[in-house]
Amino acid sequence: MNTNINGLNINYIDEGQGPLLVMLHGWGSNIDLFSGVIAFAKSKYHVVAMDMPGFGKSDEPEEPMNVDAFVDFVLAFIKKLYPEEKEVIFLGHSMGGRIIIKLASGIHDGRIKADFSIPKVILTDSAGIIPEKTEAQKKRTKRYHFYKNLIEKSGILKIDPDALNKLQKKFGSADYAAASPVMRKSLVMAVNEDLVPYMPSVTQPALLIWGDKDTATPLSDGQRMEKLMPEAGLAVINGAGHYAFLDNPYLYNRILGSFLGID
């Protein structure tokens, strides 16, 4: 299905009946990865998942989006398509969890305010905590800034206008290298925002599902979130990585079903 939000063509899925459950995917992902979770949850819930701006089959934004802008987008999406809903449950993976943390906290600097309450949230291998850099990472960052300064001040850009872009691709993450210039700026804004101060304000019952082999958002992040969020509980799936719902869909759905009352 398709809709237009703020001038962007947005691809989304709408299945099932019952309380509204909105799913937000992670960075570089899309709604297709949620297919197994959607198939499970739609037996008792009205499940909606959208390709976020710049991902899947949705349009890329003209300007970079920070976390507040993504929150605004989600609120605008719900306001347009489901204006009568008074309660919305959210499930988010990775970057999607980052958006939910800010949304559920009730604190964000966007232009739109929620017209609904959030009775509970599910965060799966969620982003939101800025990791401490290892010594190797610190040295790598130092080298990047050295070469960046060299390129900017040496006149190399006159010979090779794409030199900075090449440098950023070399030193950036795989997600960064694969992204367009607009989405790179969005990624940088997102990963550099620490959401720890918002977590104590996430007072809803919060189910945290984590793979113990997650290297992108390690289990220690989930353990810290559990301590910071007053009503959070952490469920760990042994052997699963960053995509716990794909690595062990049976156990993931059992845990989710227990929290949401799905048999």
Helices and strands as residue ranges (DSSP letters): E 2-5, E 8-15, E 20-24, G 31-34, H 35-41, E 46-50, H 67-81, E 88-93, H 95-105, E 121-124, H 135-154, H 156-159, H 163-171, H 174-178, H 181-191, G 196-201, E 206-211, H 219-228, E 232-237, H 244-247, H 249-260
